[in-house]
């Protein structure tokens, strides 16, 4: 997976980078077809103290990309919240694919039963 980290008024430390990688590894485990990830970290001094740090994530996957943004007082909390939103989107997407697959199988099963009853 290709990773791009954009920074605005934030210094990238090894701890922050490792934390982002750890969160993205969990997301990649949920959806192994992830192509790339773009993480933008922003610190805005003009905002209220409880909303100074912003984190936005975009995961490139097959189909529409997944995007989440969160604003918190702590940078790590913002990263966690954005990753959790992406995780929920992945789970919802996976559930939709499962439902479609099961509906198709149920239709085929009904057709086979109908053809067996006719014969």
C-alpha positions in Angstrom: 0.0 0.0 0.0 1.3 3.4 -0.9 1.2 6.0 1.9 1.2 9.8 1.6 1.3 12.0 4.7 0.6 15.7 4.3 1.4 18.1 7.2 0.1 21.6 7.9 1.8 23.2 10.9 2.6 19.8 12.4 6.1 18.3 12.8 6.2 14.6 11.8 7.9 12.7 14.5 8.8 9.0 14.4 6.1 8.3 17.1 3.3 10.0 15.0 4.4 8.1 11.9 4.5 4.8 13.7 1.0 5.5 15.2 -0.4 6.3 11.7 1.2 3.1 10.3 -0.2 1.0 13.1 -3.8 2.3 12.5 -3.4 1.9 8.7 -2.2 -1.7 9.2 -5.4 -2.5 11.0 -7.5 -0.9 8.2 -5.5 -2.9 5.6 -6.2 -6.1 7.5 -9.9 -5.4 7.2 -9.7 -4.6 3.5 -6.6 -6.2 1.9 -7.4 -4.6 -1.5 -6.4 -1.2 -0.4 -4.4 0.6 -3.1 -3.2 3.7 -1.3 -3.7 5.9 1.7 -3.5 9.7 2.1 -3.4 11.1 5.6 -3.5 14.9 6.2 -2.6 16.3 9.6 -3.3 19.9 10.4 -2.8 22.1 13.5 -4.8 25.4 13.6 -4.0 27.8 16.4 -6.9 30.1 15.6 -9.5 27.5 16.5 -10.8 26.8 20.0 -8.5 24.6 22.0 -10.8 21.6 21.9 -10.7 21.6 18.1 -7.1 22.4 17.2 -6.0 19.2 15.5 -7.6 17.8 12.3 -6.9 14.5 10.7 -8.3 13.5 7.3 -7.8 10.1 5.7 -8.6 8.9 2.2 -8.3 5.2 1.4 -8.0 4.3 -2.2 -9.9 1.0 -2.8 -11.6 -0.6 -5.7 -14.8 1.4 -6.4 -15.4 4.7 -4.6 -12.6 5.9 -2.2 -13.3 6.0 1.5 -12.9 9.4 3.2 -13.1 10.5 6.8 -12.2 13.7 8.7 -12.2 14.5 12.4 -11.2 17.4 14.5 -10.1 17.0 18.2 -8.0 18.6 20.9 -5.3 15.9 20.7 -3.6 14.8 17.5 -3.7 11.1 18.4 -7.4 11.3 19.2 -8.1 12.8 15.8 -6.1 10.0 14.1 -8.0 7.4 16.1 -11.4 9.0 15.3 -10.7 9.3 11.6 -9.4 5.7 11.4 -12.5 4.5 13.3 -14.8 6.2 10.8 -12.9 4.6 7.9 -13.2 1.2 9.7 -16.9 1.6 9.9 -17.1 2.4 6.2 -15.1 -0.7 5.4 -17.3 -2.9 7.5 -20.5 -1.4 5.9 -19.1 -1.9 2.5 -18.1 -5.5 3.3 -21.6 -6.2 4.6 -23.2 -4.9 1.4 -21.1 -7.2 -0.7 -22.0 -10.2 1.5 -25.7 -9.4 1.2 -25.5 -9.2 -2.6 -23.6 -12.5 -2.7 -26.2 -14.2 -0.5 -29.1 -12.8 -2.4 -27.7 -14.1 -5.7 -27.2 -17.6 -4.2 -30.7 -17.6 -2.8 -32.2 -16.7 -6.2 -30.2 -19.5 -7.8 -31.4 -22.0 -5.2 -35.0 -20.9 -5.7 -34.7 -21.4 -9.5 -33.2 -24.9 -8.9 -36.0 -25.9 -6.6 -38.6 -24.6 -9.0 -37.1 -26.6 -11.9 -36.9 -29.7 -9.7 -40.7 -29.4 -8.8 -41.6 -29.0 -12.5 -39.8 -32.2 -13.5 
